[in-house]
């Protein structure tokens, strides 16, 4: 079925268009983003059952952006009454004019930016979904996920594991967004869902949390087979509870697709967010057209380069979704950009202007960040390593875009000796390095590829949005500690 577009947004559209006409008499450019996104989140453990009708992306509200004399201002509000467009106009113009006066005040240096284009365009996109979050039987879902938790405890005990708790989480969001200008009318509707299963296990001298996730475009049907994740979680738990500490040093490694995605996100995700180019805070600006990786490294970014939780039709500034080749056979070709940063840099926006919600500023943000596949098999890659590790499971990561340092916290590594897995597991792991050195060392890339969208990304310490990343298995040389 098609995910139906919001009747609420359709109902307020005529009033918002009237508001735009009123504002255009005062400002040189006007755009409106209105959102109406609903969903739920269910978290189950042996000790609690929690249900929320909010997710990271649930919201309802409107933000108006205007332009005058080289400067932009915005006003966000809720509860718009389409019959009172004039009253809203009078209210928000006081706020918008105050912002513009402040930006023009003595001693304030603001970015002077050109006017955004407003070419005639119409989009109406309703993506496929199996079920809708608002129609899901939450009581039945809670019972289903509770049964998964119970089964995880039972199966863990059967495998000799001391499982303290087995957590299951499921969330689903129906996103509806409408972007309007004097000449544009863009509307989109899609559903994304994400889930996680995790086991907290105890050993003689430690406790460990093992987890696995799933995500994708579509509704709560994603959770119909959550029990299929139990064996994987328990396998990981068994590996972690017996893991040893790694001897720090430089190793040949194979990164599993989830770890590959973390590298993509941290190495050349944030590093080529071009709002950082405007501020002079990213080394990537000096490397466009230069080599930053081996010939085997090609990386894409965009809502169209994969299908996962951030695969939309247009971004929060009305720019069509894109597919940017950031690295082409080792050469850095370009980055991603929101609309205003694109104007300041003299480039085209890439469809990466995203807001945490309607009341937050739009920044350049990642969508799907993916390494391309290669020609090797995982078996060939393992056979090529004399002393190293197969790295699986990501915890977190960070980078310094100004100096290209990268740090990734990984779940576990499986030892490889003389081309074979030995059965030894090391955990936890910290992978560090200089991004061009890491990508320059990539010597094999597998034929398969996966994406992972069960997480979120902050801009600095805030501004959380949904992202997805991934790729194939990579063979590289890294420093582990």
N, C-alpha and C positions, 0 to 999 in steps of 0.2 A: 504494500500500500504506500501511497504518497503521504509524507508527513504534512498535514494540512497547515496552511499559513494562518496566522493568528486573526481571528475575527475581530479582536480588540484593535489591532493595528489597522486593519481594513476600515474599521469604524471611525478612527480618529484621523485617517489620512486626509479627508477633505478639509478638516479644520486646520491641520498642519500646513497644507498647501495655501490656505488663506493666510496663515501666520507668515509663511515665507514671502508672500506677495507684500504684506505690510512691512516686513523687515527690509525687503529689497528697495523700498522707497527711502530707506535710511542708510543702508550699507551696500557695498559694491559686490559682495558675495554672501550668500546664505546657504547653509546646509543643515539638515536635521537628521539625526539618527534616533530612531525610536526602537525600543526593544521590548519583547514580551516572551520570556523564557521560563518554563516551569520544569520541575523535575522532583526527584526524591533521592534519598540516600539511606541505606539500611546497613547497620553494622551489628554483627552477631558475635558473641563469644560465649563461653560456658558460664560467664558471670552476668552478662547483660544483653539486652536487646534494645537497640536505639534506632528510631525511625525519624528522619527529618524530611521536610518538604522543601529543603534548600540544598543546592549543590554549589560548586565554585562558579557556575555560570547562570544560576537562576537570577532573574532581574525583571523589572518593569519600569521603564522611565524614558525620558527624552533629553537629548542634549542638542543645543543649537550652537553652531559655529558661524561667526560673521567676520568679514574683512573690511578694513577701511584704512587708507593711507599707509599701506605697508605693514599693518599690524592685525593680528587675529585676537578675538576674544570669544569666550564660550559661556553658556549658561545652561545648567542642568536642572530638571524639575520632574516631579511625578504628578499623577492625577490630572492630566490635561483634559479639559472640557472642550470638545470641538465647537460647541456653540458659543464659546467665550474666547475666540482667537484674539480679539482686540484687547481684552483685559490682560491676557497673557503677554501680548506685544508690549503693552504699557509697563508691565511689571518687569520683564526681562531686559528691556532696553535701558532701564536705569542701571541694572547691574552691568550690562555690556558696555555702556558708555563710561561707567566708572572704571572698568578695567582698562579701556583705551586711554582714558585720561592719566591713569597711573603709569601706563607704559610710556606715555609721552612726557612724564614729569622730568624735571631737571635731575641729572645725576643717575638716571636709570638708562642703562644700555640694553636695548631689546634687539632681537634679530628682526631686521626689516626683510620682509619676504614678499615675493610676487603673489599675484592673485591666482587661485586655483582655477583650472579650466572647468567649464560647465557645458560640455557638449551633450546634445540630446541623446538619451539612452534609457532603455527600459529593460529590466530583468525581472523575471518571476521564476524562482527555482524552488521546487519542492522535491527533496530527495527521498529515496525509498527507505522504509523501515518496516520491521515485522509487527511491532506493537508500539503503542504510545505510553509514555510514563504516566500520564494522568489517568489512563484507563487500566493501569496495572492493579491487580488484586494484591495489595501490600501485605495483608494478613497471610495470604497463601505463600507469598514470597518469603516472609519472615519464617514461616514453618519450614519451607524448603531449605533455606540457608541454615536454619538451626539443625536440620537433619544432616547437612554437610558437616557442620561443626562437630556434631555427635559422632559421625562416621570417622572423621579425622582423628578424634580421640581414640576410638576403638581400634582403627587400623594402626595407629601409632603404637599402641600398647602391644598389638599382635607382632609388631616388628621389634619389640624390645626397647622402644623409646619411652622415656619418661616425659610425656607430653603434658605440660602444665595447663596449656590452653590452646584452643584452635579458633582463630579469628576468621571471619568471612565478611567482606564488605562489597556492596553493590550499589552503584549509583547510575542514574539515567537522566538525561536532560534533553528537552525539546526546545531548540533554539529558534526563535523567530526574530528577524531584524528587518527594519525598513529604513532605507536611506533616500531622502528627498532633497532636491534642489529645485531651482526654477525650471530646469530642463531635464531633470533625471527623476526616475521613479524605479527604485530597486527594492525587491522584496525576496527574502529567502527563508526557508524553513528546513531544518534537518534535525535528526536525533543522534546523539552519541551516548555510548554507555561504557562503563569501565568497572572492573571487578578485581578483587584481590583475595587470596587465601593465604593464611599464615599460621605457622605452628610455633609456639613458644615451648622449647624443650630444655630439660635440665640434665647436666652430666654430673660427674663427681665433683668438679671444681668450677663449673661455669654454666651459664645459661645462654642459649642462642635463639634468635628469631629467624626462621626460614620462611620465605614467601615467594609467591609467583603471582603474576597479574595477567589480565586480558583486557582488551579495549577494541573499539571500532565504531564505525558508523552503524547505526541501528538501535533498536530499542531493547527492552528488558528480556527479549528472547535470548540475548547474549548469556543470561544466567541460567538457562535451562539445563546446562550440562556442567555446572560449577563443580559437581562432585568429581568430574574427570581430572581436576587439578590436585586432588588429594595425593595420589602416588608421587607426583613430582615434588610437592611440598615436603613430604616425608623423606624422600630421597635426599633432598637438599639438607633437611634437618640432621639426618644421619651423618652426612658429610661434614657439616659444620661442627657437630658435637665432638667429632674425633679429629678435627683439624689441628695442625701444628702451626707454629710461627714461621714465617718465611725468613730466610737469611737475606738481609738487604743486599742489593746489587743490581747490576744490569743484566737483563735476560732477553732471550728470544721468546716471544709470546704469541699466542693466538687469541684474539679477542672474539668472544661470542657476540652475536648480533646485538644483544642488549648493551654490552660494553662498547661495541663499535658505535652505537647510537649515542652513548654518553660522550665519547670522544668527539663525534660530529657536533654535538650540541655545545660542548665546552670549547673545543679547539677553534672551529670556524663557524660557530653559530653566533655567539655573542661577539666574537672578534670582527665580524663583518656586518654588524648592525650599524647602518650608516648614519644614524643620529649621533653615534659616537665619532664619526668622521667630522661632522659639523663642529663638534666640541674639541677636536684634536685629541681624543682620548683612545684612539685605536691605531695600533701599528699597521693593521691591514691596509689602511689608506695609502701607505707608501709602497705596497707590494702588488698593486694591481698590474697584471701583465707579467709578473715575475714568478719564478718557481718557488713553491712552498711545500711540495710533496713529490713522491716518486711518480713515474709515468702511470702507475697502476691506480692512482688516487683520482677519482672523479666524485664530486659531491653536488647534490641538488638540494634546493630549499624552496618550499612553496606549498600552497594549499592544493596544487594540482599534481605534485610529484609523487604523491602516495595517497592512499585512502585510509584515513584514520580520524581521530576525534577533532582535528582542526582542518578538515577538508571542506571549506566553505566556497560559496560562489563569488563573494566580494567581501572586502575587509570593512572595518568600522569607519573608513573614510570614503567608501563607495568605489574604491579601486578594484578592478577585476582580479580574481585570484590568479596567481602566477606560478611559474616553474622556472626558477633561476639556477643556471649552472654556475655555482660559485667557484668550483675548482674543476678544471678540465685537463685530465692527464697530467696533474701536478702543477698546473699553472693557475694562479688565482685570477679569475676573470671578472669578478664583481661581487657586490654584496646585496643586501636587502634594505628596503627603504620605505618609510612612511611618506605620505604626500607632502608634508611641509618640509621635511628634511630633503626630499628630492628637489623641491624648488630651490632651496638654499644651495644645493650642490650642483644644480643644473643637469640632473639626470631624471629618468622616468621612475615613478613609484612602482613598486613591485607587488603590491597587494599585501603588505605586511604591517599596515597600521592597525594596531589592536588596542582596545581599552580593557582594563580589568572589569569594568562595568560602565554603564552610560555616564556616570558622574565622575569618572576618572579621565585623565588626559590620555590621548592616543600617543603611543610610542612605537618605534620600530621593534617588532617582536617576531620570533620564529613561529613557524607553523609545523610542517613536516621537514625534518632535516635528515638527509639520507645519503650514505655512501652508495655508489653504484656497485653492482656485482662484477665479478671477474671470471676467471676460467679454471680455477683450481678446485679440487674437492677437499673437504675437511681431512679425509684420510691422507691425502698427499701432503697437506700442510703439517699434520702431526708427524708424519714419517720424515720430514725435512729438519726436525729440531733435535739436536743432540742433548741440550740441557735448557729446559725452559718450562713454561706453564701454559695451560689453556685457562683463560680467565673468564669467569662467569659471574653474573649477578652484579647489579650496580646499587650503590647506596646513595652517593651524592657526588657532586663535582663543583669545581669553580675554576675560573681562569682570570688572568690579568690581560685584558685586551691591549693595554699599552706596551706590554713587554713580552706577551705571548707565552707566559708560563702557564702550565696546566697542572691541576691536581685532581685526581679521580679516586674516590673511595669505593673499593670493590669488595664484593661479598666473599669470593673464594677463588683459589687457583688450583688446578689439577696438574700435578707434576708430570713432565715428559722427559724421559731419558732414552737416548739412543733411538729416537723415533717411535717410542711407545709410551702410553699412559701407564704409570706405575701403580696407581691407586692411592698415592699419597695426596692429601689435601692440605692446603695452607689457607689461613684466614685469621684476621682480616687483612686487606691489602691496601696500600696507598701507592698509586701510580703517578709519578711526576715526570716532568720533562719540558723541553722547549718545543713548541708546536711544530716548526719546520723540521726539526730533527726527528721527532716522532713520525710525522707523515712521510718524511724523506726515507725512513727506514722500512716502509711498507714494501714487502717483497713478494707476497702472495695474497690473492683475494679470491674468496669462494664464489661459486656460481649462484648460491641461494641468497635470499634477502628477507629480513623481517622488520616490521615496525612495531613500536611500543608507545602507547599513548595514555598510560594510566597515571601519569604524573602531571606536574605543573611547573612553571618556571617563573621566578621573580626577576624583576629589573632592579638590580641592587638588592635591597633587603625588603622590597615591597612589590606592588603591581603584579599580582599573580594572575597568570593566564594559562590556558590549556596549550600544551605542545605535544608533539610526537617526534620520535627520532628512531634511527635504526640503520640497518645495512646488512652486509654479509659478514662472514668471518674474515678477519685481517691477520696476517702475520707481520709482526713489527718487532723492533727492539726498544725496550723501555726500562726505566728504573723502577724497581719495586722495593717497598719497605713496609 
